[in-house]
Amino acid sequence: MARHDYSIRPEPRFEDGAFIPSAPLPIVLHDPDDWSLRDDIALMRALMRNAIETTSQTSRSQACVQGKLFGHEFFTVADPKLIQFIFVKNHTLLKMNDTRQRILKPLIRSGLISAEGEEWKRIRHLLTPMFTPRHIRTFSKGMKTTINREMPLTLKDGAEISLTTTMMNLTYEVLSDALFSGEIDDDKSVMISDFDSVLRTMGRPDPFDVLKFPDAIPRLTRIPGRRALHRIWTRVGQAIDKRKTKEKSGESFPTDFLKLLMEAGDETHGPLSSEEIQDQAVTFIGAGHETTSHGLTWMLYLLSQDKDARQRVEAEVDALDVENTPVDKWVDALPWTWACFEEAMRLFPPAPFVSRELTAPISYGDRDFKGGDNVLLNLWALHRHYDLWDNPDAFVPDRFFGKNRAKIDRFQYLPFGLGPRVCIGQRFAQQEAIIMAALLLRDYRFDYTGDEAPWPRMRITLQAENGMPMLVSRRG
Ligand code: HEM
């Protein structure tokens, strides 16, 4: 059978009135007896270049697919019941997958995303109260102020912009205001570009990780990002030190994440140490600004192509009384806008891979998993599964609109993950996304100007390879 041609990039198109964005074709895995080192190498190169390009046809059409890379077995699961069985009912038998940890640990040390076991339990317990609806509502006023302040600075009528950069700036501003009340703002653009360069260089698997070489052997692909990473850590550390000094001198602060982190603690371990606060702060920025930003960027691209859907969004946001509608009611007040955002995250899940390793055997039906097996929840495959979705590659916000939303199984749409390790920032992200979508689309229109269709590329998060060029027009 012919080998997969990774260079094919299908043109975006309309079919039966629905827009189908350009996206990698699923690979057809050929006969395992015919599988050779050449296939391993091609797969490994694709994995490093852009992991979603390795999504197979079978993982989009079957419940569970067994794969092999350089002799290491893994399972891609895409059946809602099986997903619930493994990731929720048997979560105590899961540990973080080695390759994932090798990518994340150097970036965020013991931040909540990479912490495990008792350490994870303690930190999750301490951080959960920071994300209650009450606190998230408190942040909403700041979110609106930040977005209203920043939008006119970057979005000029007739300007050609990189939407990726613009949205990253906006979501970074929102997060840094929520985290530090602006106290880390001095070199915002350096911080954002440092995060970008860290993800570009360090946010993907190195061949040595996949081959399970010992950590003592340096990963050459990661070296270029190290300096940027060091700068991020230093700046966050300095912001924390500055706050501690000010606090000692009796200054008071608004309720921001840093204040909440400094107040967090338990009887056994006392308060979080400066180092632990730093780990969580870097994690919040790392996990929180790119994801929301890419979700919104893909949404605006899809709306720039589907003009009818955009018109409906514009009518909805124009009708919203921005000043007097409480922010936690915006999702209900803007059901079509929200459906468009959910649909954008279905087609382009901002954090597409949830990977784990089983620590003990489990059986599901006639399928046996061994301890040590790697299980991958590939949200790209799940969200485009042929048996779970009609017209899976098309942008159809209607599936998330009104009564249709209830027809979607809880475990077939999982942009924020699931089980005990579900995204802790989900509410924050949702509130930020609806505020940003409403305020942006009330005042501006975005039209895609790229010569070629944007191509999704995975570097932990799923971004547009070309930075999403857009023409900005002021509305009204
Ligand atoms: C649209 C925006 C977002 C998406 C799609 C998203 C997605 C995810 C996913 C899929 C996970 C699970 C990862 C896994 O199980 O391996 C996760 C975990 C996490 N997210 Fe988010 N996230 C978003 C926004 C945020 C924000 C705004 C924050 C913080 C302010 C945040 C902080 C975290 C943290 C700390 C975890 C780790 C939770 C744990 O392991 O206990 N995320 N996120």
Boltz pocket constraint, residues with backbone or C-beta under 6 A from the ligand:
constraints:
  - pocket:
      binder: B
      contacts: [[A, 112], [A, 113], [A, 114], [A, 115], [A, 124], [A, 283], [A, 284], [A, 285], [A, 287], [A, 288], [A, 289], [A, 291], [A, 292], [A, 295], [A, 349], [A, 350], [A, 351], [A, 353], [A, 354], [A, 355], [A, 414], [A, 415], [A, 416], [A, 417], [A, 418], [A, 420], [A, 421], [A, 422], [A, 423], [A, 424], [A, 425], [A, 426], [A, 428], [A, 429]]
      max_distance: 6.0
